[in-house]
Amino acid sequence: MHALYLAFLNSWRGLAHGARTERAIRLELVLLLLGAPLALLLGATLWVRVALLASLLLMLCAEFLNTAIEKLCDHLHPDHHPRIGIVKDLASAGTFSAQGIAALVWIAALIERLV
């Protein structure tokens, strides 16, 4: 149980640091805070609500992983390096893909609700 508590503290520190220092993470946290009540209103069924919330969490998760990769790359190689740039671009593409998934889920839920 103590190990679980310590793992939670590590995660909380990462969340707090990301919220304090990264604009993209702050933006996606705001989207999550605004999107959570909206998902409960927009979702017609439990599973649609879960999908709406999960898509926002997936987007935030991808942003945290992208940020971690960028920080690690900058630490290991602070100067511009073409191969490091490719790694950062790949991580950024992952966040873009997660945002695309979130957009698809939200658009589908909106269409389902309106039709």
C-alpha positions as CSV (number, residue, x, y, z in Angstrom):
1,M,0.0,0.0,0.0
2,H,2.9,2.3,0.8
3,A,4.4,1.8,-2.7
4,L,1.0,2.7,-4.3
5,Y,1.0,5.9,-2.2
6,L,4.5,6.8,-3.3
7,A,3.6,6.1,-6.9
8,F,0.6,8.4,-6.6
9,L,2.9,11.2,-5.1
10,N,5.2,10.8,-8.1
11,S,2.3,11.2,-10.5
12,W,0.9,14.1,-8.6
13,R,4.3,15.9,-8.7
14,G,4.5,15.3,-12.5
15,L,0.9,16.6,-12.9
16,A,1.7,19.7,-10.8
17,H,5.0,20.4,-12.6
18,G,3.4,20.0,-16.0
19,A,0.5,22.3,-15.1
20,R,3.0,24.9,-13.7
21,T,5.5,24.9,-16.6
22,E,3.8,23.7,-19.8
23,R,1.3,25.9,-21.7
24,A,0.0,22.9,-23.7
25,I,-0.7,20.9,-20.6
26,R,-2.5,23.8,-19.0
27,L,-4.6,24.2,-22.0
28,E,-5.6,20.5,-22.1
29,L,-6.3,20.5,-18.4
30,V,-8.7,23.4,-19.0
31,L,-10.3,21.4,-21.8
32,L,-10.7,18.5,-19.4
33,L,-12.2,20.6,-16.7
34,L,-14.7,22.2,-19.2
35,G,-15.2,19.0,-21.1
36,A,-16.1,16.8,-18.1
37,P,-19.4,18.4,-17.3
38,L,-20.2,18.9,-21.0
39,A,-19.5,15.2,-21.6
40,L,-22.1,14.4,-18.9
41,L,-24.7,16.6,-20.7
42,L,-23.8,15.7,-24.3
43,G,-23.4,12.0,-23.9
44,A,-26.7,10.2,-24.4
45,T,-25.5,6.9,-22.8
46,L,-23.0,5.9,-20.3
47,W,-20.6,4.6,-22.9
48,V,-20.7,7.8,-24.9
49,R,-19.9,9.8,-21.8
50,V,-17.0,7.4,-21.0
51,A,-15.7,7.8,-24.6
52,L,-15.9,11.6,-24.4
53,L,-14.0,11.7,-21.1
54,A,-11.6,9.0,-22.1
55,S,-10.7,11.0,-25.3
56,L,-9.9,14.1,-23.3
57,L,-7.7,12.0,-20.9
58,L,-6.0,10.3,-23.8
59,M,-5.2,13.7,-25.3
60,L,-3.7,14.9,-21.9
61,C,-1.8,11.6,-21.6
62,A,-0.2,12.1,-25.0
63,E,0.7,15.6,-24.1
64,F,2.5,14.5,-20.9
65,L,4.4,11.8,-22.8
66,N,5.3,14.3,-25.5
67,T,6.6,16.8,-22.9
68,A,8.6,14.1,-21.2
69,I,10.2,13.1,-24.4
70,E,11.1,16.7,-25.3
71,K,12.5,17.3,-21.8
72,L,14.6,14.2,-22.0
73,C,15.9,15.0,-25.5
74,D,16.8,18.5,-24.4
75,H,18.6,17.2,-21.4
76,L,20.6,14.6,-23.4
77,H,21.4,16.9,-26.4
78,P,20.7,20.6,-25.6
79,D,21.9,21.8,-29.1
80,H,19.9,21.3,-32.2
81,H,20.4,17.9,-33.7
82,P,18.5,16.6,-36.8
83,R,17.8,13.1,-35.3
84,I,16.6,14.6,-32.0
85,G,14.3,16.8,-34.0
86,I,12.8,13.8,-35.7
87,V,12.2,12.2,-32.3
88,K,10.4,15.4,-31.1
89,D,8.4,15.5,-34.3
90,L,7.3,11.9,-33.8
91,A,6.2,12.6,-30.3
92,S,4.3,15.7,-31.5
93,A,2.6,13.6,-34.1
94,G,1.4,11.3,-31.3
95,T,-0.2,14.2,-29.5
96,F,-1.8,15.4,-32.8
97,S,-3.2,11.9,-33.3
98,A,-4.7,11.9,-29.8
99,Q,-6.3,15.2,-30.5
100,G,-7.7,13.9,-33.7
101,I,-9.2,10.9,-31.9
102,A,-10.8,13.3,-29.3
103,A,-12.2,15.5,-32.1
104,L,-13.7,12.4,-33.8
105,V,-15.3,11.2,-30.6
106,W,-16.7,14.6,-29.7
107,I,-18.0,15.3,-33.3
108,A,-19.7,11.8,-33.4
109,A,-21.3,12.4,-30.0
110,L,-22.6,15.8,-31.1
111,I,-24.0,14.4,-34.4
112,E,-25.6,11.6,-32.5
113,R,-27.2,14.0,-30.0
114,L,-28.5,16.4,-32.8
115,V,-29.8,13.7,-35.1
